[in-house]
Amino acid sequence: MGPPKGTSAVAPETAAYIDLFKSIGLTQAKAAEAAKSAKSASLLQGLIERHSLTGGRVDEKQAGLVAALAVQGARIGEDERGYIVNAIIDGRLKSTDQVNAAVKYFENRTLPADDAEFDRECGVGCSPNAVAEYVGSPAVAGWAGMGAAITALKNTPDLRWVNPLELKNAVESALTDRFGAKEAARPKGKEPRESKTAAKAVEAEASPATPNTRTVFEEGFLGKLHKPGENPQLTPALRDAHLKATGGLVYTRFPPEPNGYLHIGHSKAIFINFGYAAHHGGKCYLRYDDTNPEAEEAVYFESLLEIVRWLGYEPWKITYSSDYFDELYDLAVELTRRDKAYICHCTGEEIHAHRGGDDGGARTPCVHRTRPIEESLREFENMRLGKYKPGEAILRMKQDLDDPNPQMWDLIAYRVLLAPHHRTGDKWKVYPTYDFTHCLVDSFENISHSLCTVEFIASRQSYEWLCDAVDVYKPRQSEYGRLALQGTITSKRKLLALVKEGYVLGWDDPRLYTLIALRRRGVPAGAIVSFVGGLGVSTAGSNIQLVRFDQAVRSYLENSVPRLLMVLKPLKVTLENVPDDYVVFVEKTLHPKVPALGTAKLPFTRTIYIDRDDFRLEDSPDYFRLAPGKTVGLFQAPHPITCTSYKTDPATGEVTELFCRLEDGTGAPKKPKAFIQWVAEHAVSGSPVRVDETRIFHRLFKSDNPLAALPDYKADIDPDSLETVKGALVEVGFWALAKRAYADAVREGKERTERALVENATGARPTDPDTPAVTSAQLVGKECVRFQGLRVAYFALDNKDARVACLDEAGDVPAARRQGDYLVLNRIVSLKEDSGKAG
């Protein structure tokens, strides 16, 4: 007989068990299964109550592991079962096999346990060194060896218990470091679809999958691209000259217009262009499309290079469309001489009418279309000399008005602009348009794969037409689907309005999805690249829910940043039964699964602080944290505490201080039912670290489609999207962590920059004063100081407002707070989906 589908047809005692087991996250079926055996049900009830497992303290998977412990753990002691529960909660034990091994470990032992021995016997943690060492060996020749590598590592004694997905992720990371490509699993036999629901995406990411030995650059859209030289040319000579110039390598380019800051959608273009070239051993340009001096600013040039490098890519060459202004002008003259361009004096309204107007009527040629060639050449020269004002004359390509493609309806090639150019000054009064410039500069730079988004599909015809019209090498344009995140806005015009009208703190406000904003929030560059690579590439657009992006960031951070004790809203606790000078130093690991992150030594004293949310005056049977008369455990502290009394503010009635007894074993033993975080007051060691501002960023917009709001997108803004908490406390280990993280980032930034300047010396162009310098400072910011606040969230130092003097101190100077320091932390992402503010 299967498990009951409800509680109405079962015994009251069983129904109570089912309700209790569901309260910790078990499904109805699993709760009913756990309630079948009275013995294991009673044991599970005891575990839940003693360790305060209700109220979201454990997730569904952890609840299942606790239930497994209740089945197998009857043969070991209560304290030993408690040790295993804590190992489940802190993430050391992740599978039923590990829980069974833990029970077996304690069958012939009692507490205290040897933590290192326990971890070894139960397969806790994955050794990054073992993975990196194996992947770095000659046995692994590339991504094709991923499956064999995982099989071999599974048979390694130290890794035999590792969760298959964790092992797969570790191998992928090592392969990426060595071969530079992100692994992406795909449905067999069909091109990937990018726009899936967040729930399915998160489920797929959380489930171990059979390793795919093909990368995103070898399958789907990118896997079907032509090989260099296969794009047709007017003559074989053009093809041969191209292959001679490139050596048959893949040449790509990332060509942003320097008129704004890059956003999350651009990360896909960067990943594809730089990644595709790198995967095939080719070259990728960073080319500034600087043909509109009226919209370009120096800050944008600098930001573009910085973001590309921050994401992990090094341009082979840094070029500008303005490098080719002379060549472009000469080709415009040649196009006119071939009677394939003409000077037009029509207004914008007249051109629109000639193209069929709003009603899509018949197309009619401009009256200037048949003017003599010599007249157009003379008028084009007059445009160059500044004899026309903007809008009085334009050079138009003479294409095919009968073609159904609007991109063939005599596009504008040149227009008059009287603004000075940042590189050429006042030399030019005429500037080429994107439609004229882009394909020709691709040709000049011998681009083999001109990769762009699908809105340029119609432009492919005019792109090829112009190259053929002037007899130059013709690159092949291929189009992929754009990346967008629901609940965000990336329009430069709309973002500018938010900035100017004070809705946000600037272009780098961490609630935005510009890449400088994500960097300031503390999102690692690797998390963005991993997220984009995991989506795959196809012609379909991606409109991804924010929950999926957040989960990708959370997964990336989980095993890469240390964990610190943190109290967001401190409440003072005085331990009455210990002397004023009482101090015990506790050594804690900075990450239970990543020993390489090291340890920290914390003081435990008479005065400690807990989070205000971990205490309340009104007790209840389902509340297991601190209340008057109750006992609670402190994470990694030597003993639990019991609240004996409290002090309140006479004016407000708010509790201002707790008085507790340290349950140090001198009296009747008290077993805690919950464990909470804490920090201690100890001036000698600089504990605790006081945070001046902790900024918690929620979604800026309340809905997934702010553009649908009325009267406009601003009506959808959540006025409470920024929450600032003052006076949070962090364990004193923060200082050493911050100094080490920053020093490592500085060292790695210098090493990478030195390599880039050697390997891409022609691209760095140090003698060109207009080109932003390639510097290590572009790669280093205070946001590299990241950690998980235990039971709180992931945080990073704010790279603009935080002041931390010890980061820049060399040598063995103690890491500590200095005069003038101002700590500002940004929440990168919550530990779980933030349902409270997500709307």
ChimeraX attribute file (.defattr): number of C-alpha atoms within 10 A of each C-alpha:
attribute: neighborCount
match mode: 1-to-1
recipient: residues
	/A:1	3
	/A:2	7
	/A:3	14
	/A:4	19
	/A:5	11
	/A:6	13
	/A:7	17
	/A:8	9
	/A:9	10
	/A:10	14
	/A:11	10
	/A:12	11
	/A:13	11
	/A:14	20
	/A:15	19
	/A:16	14
	/A:17	23
	/A:18	27
	/A:19	17
	/A:20	20
	/A:21	27
	/A:22	19
	/A:23	18
	/A:24	23
	/A:25	22
	/A:26	22
	/A:27	16
	/A:28	18
	/A:29	16
	/A:30	18
	/A:31	27
	/A:32	26
	/A:33	16
	/A:34	26
	/A:35	27
	/A:36	15
	/A:37	13
	/A:38	13
	/A:39	13
	/A:40	20
	/A:41	23
	/A:42	15
	/A:43	18
	/A:44	24
	/A:45	17
	/A:46	15
	/A:47	21
	/A:48	23
	/A:49	18
	/A:50	15
	/A:51	22
	/A:52	22
	/A:53	27
	/A:54	21
	/A:55	13
	/A:56	12
	/A:57	16
	/A:58	18
	/A:59	16
	/A:60	14
	/A:61	15
	/A:62	24
	/A:63	28
	/A:64	22
	/A:65	23
	/A:66	27
	/A:67	27
	/A:68	19
	/A:69	24
	/A:70	21
	/A:71	18
	/A:72	16
	/A:73	25
	/A:74	14
	/A:75	12
	/A:76	17
	/A:77	15
	/A:78	14
	/A:79	13
	/A:80	21
	/A:81	21
	/A:82	16
	/A:83	16
	/A:84	23
	/A:85	23
	/A:86	18
	/A:87	18
	/A:88	22
	/A:89	20
	/A:90	18
	/A:91	15
	/A:92	20
	/A:93	28
	/A:94	21
	/A:95	19
	/A:96	17
	/A:97	15
	/A:98	22
	/A:99	24
	/A:100	17
	/A:101	18
	/A:102	25
	/A:103	23
	/A:104	17
	/A:105	18
	/A:106	20
	/A:107	14
	/A:108	8
	/A:109	13
	/A:110	12
	/A:111	10
	/A:112	9
	/A:113	13
	/A:114	9
	/A:115	9
	/A:116	10
	/A:117	12
	/A:118	16
	/A:119	18
	/A:120	15
	/A:121	17
	/A:122	25
	/A:123	23
	/A:124	26
	/A:125	25
	/A:126	21
	/A:127	18
	/A:128	17
	/A:129	11
	/A:130	15
	/A:131	23
	/A:132	17
	/A:133	11
	/A:134	18
	/A:135	26
	/A:136	17
	/A:137	9
	/A:138	8
	/A:139	11
	/A:140	15
	/A:141	14
	/A:142	17
	/A:143	23
	/A:144	14
	/A:145	14
	/A:146	22
	/A:147	15
	/A:148	14
	/A:149	18
	/A:150	21
	/A:151	10
	/A:152	12
	/A:153	20
	/A:154	17
	/A:155	11
	/A:156	13
	/A:157	11
	/A:158	18
	/A:159	21
	/A:160	16
	/A:161	24
	/A:162	22
	/A:163	20
	/A:164	17
	/A:165	16
	/A:166	15
	/A:167	23
	/A:168	23
	/A:169	15
	/A:170	20
	/A:171	24
	/A:172	22
	/A:173	21
	/A:174	20
	/A:175	24
	/A:176	15
	/A:177	14
	/A:178	15
	/A:179	15
	/A:180	15
	/A:181	22
	/A:182	23
	/A:183	26
	/A:184	20
	/A:185	20
	/A:186	21
	/A:187	9
	/A:188	8
	/A:189	7
	/A:190	9
	/A:191	15
	/A:192	20
	/A:193	17
	/A:194	21
	/A:195	16
	/A:196	13
	/A:197	13
	/A:198	16
	/A:199	12
	/A:200	11
	/A:201	18
	/A:202	15
	/A:203	10
	/A:204	12
	/A:205	17
	/A:206	13
	/A:207	10
	/A:208	15
	/A:209	13
	/A:210	11
	/A:211	18
	/A:212	16
	/A:213	16
	/A:214	17
	/A:215	21
	/A:216	26
	/A:217	25
	/A:218	15
	/A:219	19
	/A:220	20
	/A:221	20
	/A:222	21
	/A:223	14
	/A:224	10
	/A:225	15
	/A:226	13
	/A:227	12
	/A:228	20
	/A:229	20
	/A:230	12
	/A:231	15
	/A:232	13
	/A:233	20
	/A:234	14
	/A:235	12
	/A:236	12
	/A:237	11
	/A:238	17
	/A:239	20
	/A:240	14
	/A:241	13
	/A:242	23
	/A:243	17
	/A:244	11
	/A:245	11
	/A:246	18
	/A:247	11
	/A:248	15
	/A:249	19
	/A:250	23
	/A:251	27
	/A:252	27
	/A:253	30
	/A:254	24
	/A:255	22
	/A:256	20
	/A:257	22
	/A:258	24
	/A:259	19
	/A:260	22
	/A:261	23
	/A:262	23
	/A:263	21
	/A:264	21
	/A:265	18
	/A:266	19
	/A:267	21
	/A:268	26
	/A:269	23
	/A:270	24
	/A:271	21
	/A:272	25
	/A:273	23
	/A:274	26
	/A:275	24
	/A:276	25
	/A:277	22
	/A:278	20
	/A:279	18
	/A:280	13
	/A:281	11
	/A:282	19
	/A:283	24
	/A:284	24
	/A:285	23
	/A:286	24
	/A:287	23
	/A:288	22
	/A:289	22
	/A:290	26
	/A:291	21
	/A:292	19
	/A:293	19
	/A:294	14
	/A:295	12
	/A:296	18
	/A:297	14
	/A:298	13
	/A:299	13
	/A:300	18
	/A:301	21
	/A:302	16
	/A:303	19
	/A:304	22
	/A:305	22
	/A:306	21
	/A:307	22
	/A:308	24
	/A:309	20
	/A:310	21
	/A:311	20
	/A:312	15
	/A:313	18
	/A:314	26
	/A:315	22
	/A:316	23
	/A:317	18
	/A:318	21
	/A:319	21
	/A:320	20
	/A:321	21
	/A:322	23
	/A:323	15
	/A:324	15
	/A:325	19
	/A:326	11
	/A:327	14
	/A:328	21
	/A:329	19
	/A:330	12
	/A:331	18
	/A:332	25
	/A:333	20
	/A:334	16
	/A:335	20
	/A:336	22
	/A:337	16
	/A:338	12
	/A:339	19
	/A:340	20
	/A:341	26
	/A:342	30
	/A:343	28
	/A:344	23
	/A:345	16
	/A:346	17
	/A:347	13
	/A:348	10
	/A:349	9
	/A:350	12
	/A:351	19
	/A:352	14
	/A:353	18
	/A:354	20
	/A:355	20
	/A:356	13
	/A:357	14
	/A:358	8
	/A:359	8
	/A:360	11
	/A:361	11
	/A:362	12
	/A:363	16
	/A:364	14
	/A:365	15
	/A:366	16
	/A:367	11
	/A:368	14
	/A:369	19
	/A:370	14
	/A:371	13
	/A:372	13
	/A:373	18
	/A:374	13
	/A:375	12
	/A:376	23
	/A:377	22
	/A:378	12
	/A:379	20
	/A:380	26
	/A:381	14
	/A:382	15
	/A:383	25
	/A:384	19
	/A:385	13
	/A:386	15
	/A:387	15
	/A:388	20
	/A:389	13
	/A:390	15
	/A:391	14
	/A:392	14
	/A:393	21
	/A:394	23
	/A:395	28
	/A:396	24
	/A:397	27
	/A:398	22
	/A:399	18
	/A:400	15
	/A:401	18
	/A:402	12
	/A:403	10
	/A:404	9
	/A:405	13
	/A:406	15
	/A:407	20
	/A:408	20
	/A:409	23
	/A:410	23
	/A:411	18
	/A:412	20
	/A:413	22
	/A:414	26
	/A:415	23
	/A:416	22
	/A:417	21
	/A:418	17
	/A:419	15
	/A:420	15
	/A:421	20
	/A:422	15
	/A:423	15
	/A:424	12
	/A:425	11
	/A:426	11
	/A:427	11
	/A:428	19
	/A:429	22
	/A:430	26
	/A:431	24
	/A:432	24
	/A:433	17
	/A:434	18
	/A:435	18
	/A:436	23
	/A:437	24
	/A:438	16
	/A:439	26
	/A:440	26
	/A:441	22
	/A:442	25
	/A:443	19
	/A:444	16
	/A:445	19
	/A:446	21
	/A:447	27
	/A:448	31
	/A:449	23
	/A:450	21
	/A:451	21
	/A:452	20
	/A:453	18
	/A:454	16
	/A:455	11
	/A:456	16
	/A:457	15
	/A:458	13
	/A:459	18
	/A:460	15
	/A:461	14
	/A:462	23
	/A:463	24
	/A:464	19
	/A:465	16
	/A:466	21
	/A:467	20
	/A:468	15
	/A:469	15
	/A:470	15
	/A:471	15
	/A:472	19
	/A:473	30
	/A:474	27
	/A:475	30
	/A:476	24
	/A:477	22
	/A:478	19
	/A:479	19
	/A:480	22
	/A:481	20
	/A:482	21
	/A:483	22
	/A:484	22
	/A:485	20
	/A:486	16
	/A:487	20
	/A:488	23
	/A:489	20
	/A:490	17
	/A:491	11
	/A:492	16
	/A:493	9
	/A:494	13
	/A:495	20
	/A:496	15
	/A:497	14
	/A:498	16
	/A:499	15
	/A:500	13
	/A:501	10
	/A:502	10
	/A:503	16
	/A:504	20
	/A:505	14
	/A:506	16
	/A:507	21
	/A:508	20
	/A:509	19
	/A:510	30
	/A:511	23
	/A:512	25
	/A:513	22
	/A:514	26
	/A:515	28
	/A:516	24
	/A:517	21
	/A:518	21
	/A:519	26
	/A:520	25
	/A:521	29
	/A:522	27
	/A:523	28
	/A:524	22
	/A:525	20
	/A:526	15
	/A:527	20
	/A:528	23
	/A:529	17
	/A:530	20
	/A:531	21
	/A:532	24
	/A:533	22
	/A:534	18
	/A:535	22
	/A:536	25
	/A:537	27
	/A:538	20
	/A:539	19
	/A:540	18
	/A:541	17
	/A:542	21
	/A:543	17
	/A:544	21
	/A:545	20
	/A:546	19
	/A:547	21
	/A:548	20
	/A:549	18
	/A:550	21
	/A:551	23
	/A:552	19
	/A:553	23
	/A:554	21
	/A:555	15
	/A:556	19
	/A:557	21
	/A:558	16
	/A:559	18
	/A:560	15
	/A:561	19
	/A:562	26
	/A:563	24
	/A:564	26
	/A:565	25
	/A:566	27
	/A:567	28
	/A:568	20
	/A:569	16
	/A:570	21
	/A:571	19
	/A:572	20
	/A:573	23
	/A:574	20
	/A:575	22
	/A:576	15
	/A:577	14
	/A:578	15
	/A:579	10
	/A:580	12
	/A:581	10
	/A:582	14
	/A:583	17
	/A:584	14
	/A:585	13
	/A:586	13
	/A:587	13
	/A:588	18
	/A:589	18
	/A:590	23
	/A:591	23
	/A:592	21
	/A:593	21
	/A:594	18
	/A:595	15
	/A:596	14
	/A:597	17
	/A:598	13
	/A:599	16
	/A:600	18
	/A:601	15
	/A:602	24
	/A:603	23
	/A:604	20
	/A:605	20
	/A:606	22
	/A:607	20
	/A:608	21
	/A:609	22
	/A:610	24
	/A:611	19
	/A:612	16
	/A:613	13
	/A:614	19
	/A:615	20
	/A:616	13
	/A:617	11
	/A:618	9
	/A:619	15
	/A:620	8
	/A:621	6
	/A:622	13
	/A:623	19
	/A:624	25
	/A:625	21
	/A:626	28
	/A:627	22
	/A:628	18
	/A:629	14
	/A:630	18
	/A:631	25
	/A:632	25
	/A:633	23
	/A:634	18
	/A:635	18
	/A:636	17
	/A:637	21
	/A:638	14
	/A:639	16
	/A:640	25
	/A:641	24
	/A:642	22
	/A:643	21
	/A:644	16
	/A:645	13
	/A:646	17
	/A:647	12
	/A:648	12
	/A:649	10
	/A:650	8
	/A:651	6
	/A:652	7
	/A:653	9
	/A:654	10
	/A:655	17
	/A:656	14
	/A:657	17
	/A:658	25
	/A:659	20
	/A:660	23
	/A:661	20
	/A:662	20
	/A:663	22
	/A:664	15
	/A:665	10
	/A:666	7
	/A:667	7
	/A:668	8
	/A:669	10
	/A:670	17
	/A:671	17
	/A:672	23
	/A:673	23
	/A:674	24
	/A:675	22
	/A:676	20
	/A:677	21
	/A:678	26
	/A:679	29
	/A:680	25
	/A:681	22
	/A:682	20
	/A:683	8
	/A:684	7
	/A:685	12
	/A:686	17
	/A:687	22
	/A:688	25
	/A:689	22
	/A:690	18
	/A:691	17
	/A:692	18
	/A:693	20
	/A:694	23
	/A:695	20
	/A:696	21
	/A:697	22
	/A:698	22
	/A:699	22
	/A:700	25
	/A:701	25
	/A:702	20
	/A:703	19
	/A:704	18
	/A:705	15
	/A:706	20
	/A:707	17
	/A:708	12
	/A:709	14
	/A:710	10
	/A:711	9
	/A:712	10
	/A:713	16
	/A:714	17
	/A:715	15
	/A:716	20
	/A:717	16
	/A:718	18
	/A:719	11
	/A:720	11
	/A:721	18
	/A:722	16
	/A:723	11
	/A:724	14
	/A:725	15
	/A:726	14
	/A:727	16
	/A:728	19
	/A:729	25
	/A:730	23
	/A:731	24
	/A:732	27
	/A:733	24
	/A:734	24
	/A:735	21
	/A:736	16
	/A:737	22
	/A:738	24
	/A:739	22
	/A:740	15
	/A:741	18
	/A:742	22
	/A:743	18
	/A:744	14
	/A:745	20
	/A:746	19
	/A:747	12
	/A:748	15
	/A:749	19
	/A:750	17
	/A:751	12
	/A:752	17
	/A:753	19
	/A:754	15
	/A:755	13
	/A:756	19
	/A:757	18
	/A:758	11
	/A:759	13
	/A:760	16
	/A:761	13
	/A:762	12
	/A:763	20
	/A:764	23
	/A:765	18
	/A:766	14
	/A:767	8
	/A:768	9
	/A:769	9
	/A:770	12
	/A:771	19
	/A:772	19
	/A:773	16
	/A:774	22
	/A:775	18
	/A:776	20
	/A:777	13
	/A:778	18
	/A:779	22
	/A:780	20
	/A:781	18
	/A:782	22
	/A:783	25
	/A:784	24
	/A:785	24
	/A:786	28
	/A:787	25
	/A:788	26
	/A:789	22
	/A:790	20
	/A:791	17
	/A:792	18
	/A:793	19
	/A:794	27
	/A:795	26
	/A:796	26
	/A:797	27
	/A:798	26
	/A:799	20
	/A:800	12
	/A:801	13
	/A:802	18
	/A:803	19
	/A:804	23
	/A:805	16
	/A:806	19
	/A:807	19
	/A:808	11
	/A:809	13
	/A:810	10
	/A:811	6
	/A:812	6
	/A:813	8
	/A:814	12
	/A:815	20
	/A:816	21
	/A:817	17
	/A:818	11
	/A:819	8
	/A:820	9
	/A:821	14
	/A:822	17
	/A:823	19
	/A:824	22
	/A:825	28
	/A:826	25
	/A:827	25
	/A:828	30
	/A:829	25
	/A:830	21
	/A:831	18
	/A:832	13
	/A:833	15
	/A:834	14
	/A:835	8
	/A:836	7
	/A:837	14
	/A:838	18
	/A:839	12
